[in-house]
Amino acid sequence: MAEFKTEVLRARWKQIASVCPPKAKRTIYQHVRIDADDAGNFILHATDGEMYVSIGDCSEPTFSRLLPVKRFSRLMEVAAAESIDLAAVTIKCGSDEWDLQSPPIDDWEFRAITDTGRQYWVEAIDLKTALQIAQLSIDEESTRYALGGVLLDFVGSESLAVVATDGRRMSVNQIPCECSGEPDFDVKPVVPAKTIKQILAALKPDGRAAFSFGTTGGIVIDTGETVIYSPLVQGRFPDWSKVVPDGSGERFNLPAGELSAALKSASIVTSDESRGVDCTLSHDGITATATGADVGRSCAQRSLLFESEAEFRCNPEYLLPLLNKVGSDRELCLTYTGGEAPVMFSHDGGLTYVLMPLVTS
């Protein structure tokens, strides 16, 4: 039996197809392998030659074939019947039929994935929030390769720090975790940006994710339905604990939405040549001003009550995405010692966001 529910196959296909690169080094990487049993259970496998992803469950397959990603993706868009039959060379869905050529199944290479046996468990909802914020700070084009990924730093036996930086900003999210054995504090993997996208696609709102480390130097992520193997980013990641300010300096509690609104308004006149917005926090509230050459001037004010004062200049492109992600109702704590010191934003959910101010020449 190789007949599957179209909607189930379509949902899994959408996720697995994104693993295959449009311009693969080998033709086999432009195909997805499906293994199924007589009960209708199936699992999809895909690789780009480095990362391997499997979605589904099928312990004893009786049927296997390769499906070309480009053509089968188009097929999934038009498939209208409740089920789709993949048993024969001819694929059938309702009254529609397709004959799709593909390489021999023997050309597919499985990578044996073994791990150290030690697993770290995190709640999916915590991990999703942390990774989404970390994505804002990844520098995929940096010549410092480690900045092109996300650091997973297991701090103690019950906390995971999810860290990313591009040299201009750094996000640190500390979330609870559990370890199945004695934690290894020397394990600080940097996970590639493309793998982070796959992890986010695999997470279920009410599920958990397990991290383990392959004997070949990679990382294995298991979300229950999806298993991802990925090599790690090579290179030295900055010591984030030395970048985060110690918390001294002036402190301001402010709604993310108020700061976001002021920055958006002031940044209307900014340009590639002049991206800076001057922010003043005072007893009157927030004032954001900017001047753009050959554009004009802006001034945005939001009334809030602060007990102290501070001034800094920032590039709103590095701050607005964070403010949008945390939500307008979230209250942030802004800490700043002045001058060229970094501006730190934090909240009680475990987030620390460090922003380097623009220095006025």
N, C-alpha and C positions, 0 to 999 in steps of 0.2 A: 504494500500500500504506500502510495506517495501522493496522497491528496491532502491538501492543507487548507485551513481557513484563510481566506484572502486577507482579512483585516489583521490577523495575527502575523502572517508572513510580511505584510506591508510595513507594519510597525517595526519589526526586527530588521527588515531590509533597509529601511531609512537610516537606521543607526549603523549597521555594518558596512553599508556602501561607502560611507564617508571615510573609512579606513584606507580604501584603495586609491592610490594617487592617479590623477588623470593621465600623467605621463610617466608610466612605470618603467623601471629599468628592465623588467622582464614581463612578457605577456601574461604569465601566470598570475602576476600581482594585480591584474585587472579583472580577476575572476574571484567569485565567492564560492566556497565549498559548502554544500548542504549535506548533512548526514541525518537520516531518519530511520525510525523503526516502524513496525507493523501497527503500532497503536496510534500513529500520527504525531508522536513526539519528534522534534527536530532541533538541530543545532546548526548555526551558521558560523563559518570561519572565514577570516580575512586577514591579510598581512600586506604591509608595504615593504617587506624585506627586513624590517627592523622590529616594528611593533606587531604583535599578534593579538587579535581579538576574537573571542568566541561568545555567541549569544544563544541561549536556549539550553535544552537539556535532552540528552539522548545517550544513555549509557551503553546500549547494545544495538548499534545501527545495522539495518539490513539493506539499506539503500544509500547511495552516494552519487553526487554528480557535481560538476562545476557550472556556474552560471556567469555569463559575461556581465560585468557591472553596468556598463553604459546601456546596453540593449534591454537588460532585465529591469533596470530602473524605469525605463520608458514603458515597459510592459506593466509594471506595477501601477503606473499612473492611470492606465486605461482599463485595467482588470476590473470588471463590474460584477461578476458572479460571486456567490458566497464562498466558493472553493476553487482551488487551482490544482491541476494534476500535473506532476512532474515526473511520473513513472517512466514514460517512453521518451524517445528522442523528440517527439512532438509534444510541446507544452499545450495544455488545454485549460481554458477558463470559459465556462459557458459555451457559447457557439464560436468562440475565437480560438485560433490555433496558431502556434509559432514554432518554427524549426530554427533553433539558435545553435550555431557552431561553437565549440569550445574545445580546449586541449584535453588530452586523456587525463583521467582522474589520477593516474599514477604520477603525473608531473607535479602534483601538489606535494609540497614538502612540509611536514609537521615538525615543529620544534618541540623537543622534549623539555618541559618546564618543570623544574624541581625547585623547592624553596628550602629555607633554613629550618622550617618547622615552627618558628616563632612568628606569631601573628599579632598585629595591632588592630583593634577594632574601634571604629568611630561611627557616630550617628550620621546618616546620610544628610540630614537637613543641616547639621553643623558644618560638615565638610563642603557641601554645596555653597553655602554662604561664604566660607573662607576662600574657596577656590575662585569664585566669581570676583571677589575683591582683589585677590592676588593677580588675576588676569590683567587688571588695570595697570599693573606695574611691571609686567614682563617686557623685556626688550629683546624681541626675536631677531633683530638685525645687529645686535651688539657683537663686536669682535671678541668680547669677553663671554665665552660660550655659556658660562654658568648663569649669566644674567638672562639667558633665553629660556629659563625654566623656573620651577617653583621648588623651593627648599622645604622638605619635610623634616623638621627638627623635633625629635621626641624629647621633651623637657621633663625629666622625672619619669615616673612610672604611670602617671595619670593625665598627662597633658601633651598635646601635639601643637607645635608652632608651625603655621603655614606662612611662609615668607616669600616675598618677591620684591625685586627692585630693578630700576633701570638707571640708577645713579642719581636721579633727580627726585625720586620719591621712593618710599619703601612702605609696604604694608605687612603687618604682622598680626595674624589672627591666632589666638591660643584657644584651642577647643579640647574638651575632655576626650580621653581615649582609654582603652583597656589593653593590657598585654597578656597573651596566653602563657607567657613564661617570664623568665628574668629579662627585663628590657636591656637592649644593647645601646648604650648612649653614644657609641662611636658611629652608629648608623645615621647619617644625615644625607639622604639621597636628594638629588636635584632632578626633578621629573620634567621632561620636555614639554613645551607648550602644546604640541599636538596631542600628547597623551592626556594632558589636563582636559582638553576638549572632549576626549572620549570618556574620561571618568565622569564628567558632568552629564554627558548624554546617558550614561548608564545608571546614575543614581536614582533611586525611587524615594519619594517623599517620606515614607514610613519605614524605610529599610536601614541597613547598616552596610558598611564597607570594611573589608579586611585587607590590610597591607601585609605582604610578606616579601622576602628578598631572595631572589633566585641565586642559585649557586654559581651561575655564570656572570653575576654582577648586575643583573637587572632587577626590576621590581614587578611583583604580581599583585594586581588589585582584583578582588572578588566581591561583586555586589549581589551575589545570589544567582541572578539570571545571566550576568555578564562577567567574563573573566578576561582581564587585559594583562598582557606581558609587555613590558617596555624596557629598552636599555635606558641608562641614566645619562644625564648631561655630564660631560667631562669638564673639569676645571674647578677652580677654587671659588666658592661662594663667600661673599663678605661676611664677617662676623657681625651679625645683625644686632647682637646685644650691646656692641660698642657704638652702634649708630643711634640707637634709641636714646633720647635725652633722659636724664635722671628724674625728670618731673619737677625740677626747681624752676623758678621764674613765675611770671604772671599767669594766672589761670582764669579762663573765661568759659562759662557754661552758656551755650547758645544753640538754638534749634538749627539743624542742618538746612531746613527750608529757607530760613531768613538769610543765611549766608549765601546760599545758592542763588536766591533771587537777586541779591545785590551784585554778585559776580556776573551773572548773566546780563544784567542791565548795563553794567559798566563796560563789559567786554565788547559791546556792540561797535565801539570805535577802535578796537585793537586791530593790529595787522601783523603780517609776518615780520615786519621790521620792528614793530613795537607791540609786544604781546603782554607787557606787564600791567597789572592792576594794583594800585596802591590801596591797601586796606587799613583803616583806622578804627580801632575799638576804643570807645571812650564812654564817659558817663551818659552821653546822648544816644549811644547805640553803635551800629555799624555804618561806616561811610566807605564806599568803594568808588575810586576815581580812576580815570584813564585818559590818556591823550594819544591820538593817532595822527602821525604826520600826514598832512593832506586829507585828513578825514574829519577830525574835530575832537571834541572833548565830551566826557560823560561824568556824571556824578549820581550815585545811587545811595540813598539813606534808608536805614531800617531802624526803627525805634526799639531799643532794648535797654535794660538797666545793668550797667557794669560798675563795679567798685573801683576798678583801676583802668589803666590805659596802655595801649601798645600799637605799634605801627609796623607793617611789613609789606613787601611787594611780592606778588606771586604771579605765576602763569596760570590763569584759570583752567587751561586745558588739562593741567595735572591735578586739579582739585575738584572740578565740577563732576567728573564721572564718579568719584567717591561719594559726593553728597547725594547724587541721584540714586546710587546703589543703596545707601543706608536708609533713605527715605526722608521726606521732609519733616516728619514728626519726631524723628530721633534727635535727642539732645546729645551734643558732643561737648567734650571738654577740650578747649584749645589751650595749649601751654607754650609759652614763648619767653626766652630770656633776652631777646633783642639782638640787634646787629646781624651778623652772618650765621647765627645759630639756627638750626632747623626749627620749623614750626611743627608741633606735634598735636595730632587730633586723636582722641580716644573715646571709647564709651564702655559701659559696664558689661557689654557682651563679649569682651575679650579682644576688641580691635585696637590696634595702635597703627597710626598712619603718620609717617614722617615726611615732611615736605621741605625741600631746600628752597629758601626764599631767593628771589632775584635781587642781585646786588646793584644798587644804583651807582653808576660810574661818575 
